[in-house]
């Protein structure tokens, strides 16, 4: 996917026609192409351009992401050059996508097999990452507050475009990982954010919030969490046991 996008650019010219690219660039698209390494040399100009546009939209990038920009003022681009690593990566990824579709999915015996495309993984991101991975990386490099600020900013700007999963599952998974790493303060911060923005929270979320509060030695908050769980589900034996242990002074 990521590859198709990039390879398309390799192919020689279509990113130029992206809606956000200058119309003047369209004039650069040749009728005949050189150094095509993925698409057939006989591919019609408009078909190549269409493929390039699809790649661009899938990754949320422009031509120069893969192709060498020769002149900033005119937008003159060297489509044939293989200088950029991104272009070489794109070619490899396009071939990988073909292998997935032709060598694996097509052999599963399904009448209408689902095909993998660039957008399947990229969701308009040039370097796709899950929300869990993105926040975990930010916590490691910049701290918990930076991760929370990033989440709020992305949620505000990108909630509707499908680039990231802003639901509670991503934050729940991140919290489980943080607890395993003995990072209770970070786990509490993530879960308090989670129950704030993803309401009403599930029993899973409330359980993780309680576990995070216990790990962070916030016993009263944990007790309140378990009580909420039991208000929602009086038959939750696990929550009953946890609450009994807290009340007995055995967190």
Buried (B, 14 or more C-beta within 10 A) or exposed (E): BBBBBBBBBBBBBBBBBBEEBEEEBEEBBEEEBEEBBBBEEEBEBEEBBBBBBBBBBBBBBBBBBBBBBEEEEEBEBBBBBBEBEBBBBBBBBBBBBBEBBEEEBEEEEEEEEEEBBBBBBBBBBBEBEEBBBBBBEBBEEEEBEEBBEBBEEBBEEBEEEEBBBBEBBBBBBBBBBBBEEEBBEBBBBBBBBBBEBBEEBBBEBBBBBBBBBBBBEBBEBBBBBBBBBBEBEEEBEEBBEBBEEBEEEEB
